[in-house]
């Protein structure tokens, strides 16, 4: 069960988009459009064709949003997806800058699709 990347990067705007640190599983177009609109409020992160391209009969959208950071160079991503008997475990990897970094408010994000499943989705952070 491999994720397919939609978008990744950093949100800017000092939290004015209303997004907080979270991991989300979006299972329908309405939820997806609402989250994409928030992500696009300050930053043009998700293209309209990417929003419309998701087939929720076959896919789910995974959205990872890290906490706000006071300097650049941070990132978040899906490191692995483990399809277990009762659940799907999504391993999240965060990276941080070493040494000097730009002084700017950022909020790392990662958006991908995985195949649709009825299993419970669990998130775990790996080092």
GIBEL-V238629 format. One line per field, one symbol per residue. phi: phi as a letter, one per 40 degrees, with the letter a starting at -180 (. if undefined). burial: # if it has 9 or more other ideal C-beta (glycine too) atoms within 8 Angstrom, else .. A space follows every 50 residues. Layout:
phi = ???
burial = ???
//
This chain:
phi = .ccbcbaaibcbhfgccgcbdabbbbbaccccccccccccdbbcbbcdcc ccccbccbbbbbbbbcccbcacgcaaaccabbccdbabbbcbbbbbcbgc accacbacaababbccaccccbbacbc
burial = ..#..###.####.#.#.#...##.#....###.##.####.#.##...# #..#.#..########.##.##.#####..#.....########..#... ....##########.##.#.#......
//
